[in-house]
């Protein structure tokens, strides 16, 4: 088996071309002995050693670091925390060095102006069904609710599809260009950063920008930065404020295990509300339109990378729960290898339904009783859609999805997960009470007034921390300082 064949084996079908491109690039960049005979156990150790060797250019090392993260999502296996820490250490040093190479004088920026002008770095805006793309626009819409903001620029890479344009118009159409709203393409405007700075000081927000994009470290020297984090992953680059829904007690050990500098955790802030606006429930979809019995108990599993995310424990537990209850149907939505789909269909018969893709996931979720999130760090947006459609959400207490529901209904481990699923399937009264309890909590998550207030506090705090680190000073002095003297959240 060639190296390209090895990487392609097990890759999700939708990501196969990208995985094959990674294989081609690595074959050109790396010595043959590094890739010969490689397997899942040696894949990450060998590549991490190559990154640490210093035999590759910085540009290639950053690209390999990005590729390794992509492979973990598109193909698996997950990157062990100790190797994740080593990858981040290499790339963090490179990125900080890029920022330090800028020649800047002291940058005392007016706080009032920083709170009126905001620039969002959002990466590629692909499609409303692409979670990071939709989340970035939702974040911009939340900021745009502040009437004091007179400049809001969304910096993105690539082109914008018609579907994405429609979503942007729906979420941001009420905030016209006369108020300073603009979309900035890095492909069409190579000097985008100089042009942004030419329009005056601003606060930068990092929202789904690729983790190893050098522009993140660069803007950290040019102005205050606020970064949205997710999927339990420690950030690689510096920001004056990091935020997510989890508590600091939850995040601190995870980031420490991944080797994040001490100052990163010191800069973390929890927000229980986020950029997800509560809307009217979607129009209901009849179960007959989907091929579901009207009286069935429907369990849904949703994802773009299910071939990687559905492990043996999850599949076995789901099959057992469904098979023991003839009135249950397990509906899987998203890419699934044919051999896995066929095996589930053979075991469960008409109690298993696979829908490869749904253009109206919100309406499809109105047919669902329980959204059963796999044992993964992602799934947050799908869980939010399920809650908005009136389904109950069942998930482990980790990653993104669990942030949408109260802590006391999050499963503590796999055994507890399936114990809770059994209880929900065996009692309609408990299921309905569960839905109502989660719906109350989710309304707090969707509270845009509360989220904007939190964002305003983060912006003020980021400005204070930027001033405390003397703005244009070398970034390495902050990132690698043992005892950074920075302001803390109150």
Secondary structure by P-SEA (a helix, b strand, c coil): ccaaaaaaccccccaaaaaaaaaaaaaacccccccccccccaaaaaaaaaaacccccaaaaaaaaaaaaaaaacccccccaaaaaaaaaaaaaaaaaaaaacccccccccaaaaaabbbbbcccccccccaaaaaaaaaaaaaaccccccbbbbbbcccccaaaaaaaaaaccccccccbbbbbbcccccaaaaaaaaacbbbbbbcccccccaaaaaaaaacbbbbbbcccccccccccbbbcccccccaaaaaaaacccaaaaaabbbbcccccccccccccccccccccccccbbbbbbcccccccccaaaaaaaaaaaaacccbbbbbcccccaaaaaaaaaacccccccccccccccccccccccccccccccaaaaaaaaaaabbbbbbccccccccccccccccccaaaaaaaaaaaaacaaaaaaaaaaaaaaaaaaacaaaaaaaaaaaaaaaaaaaaaaccccccccccccccccccccc
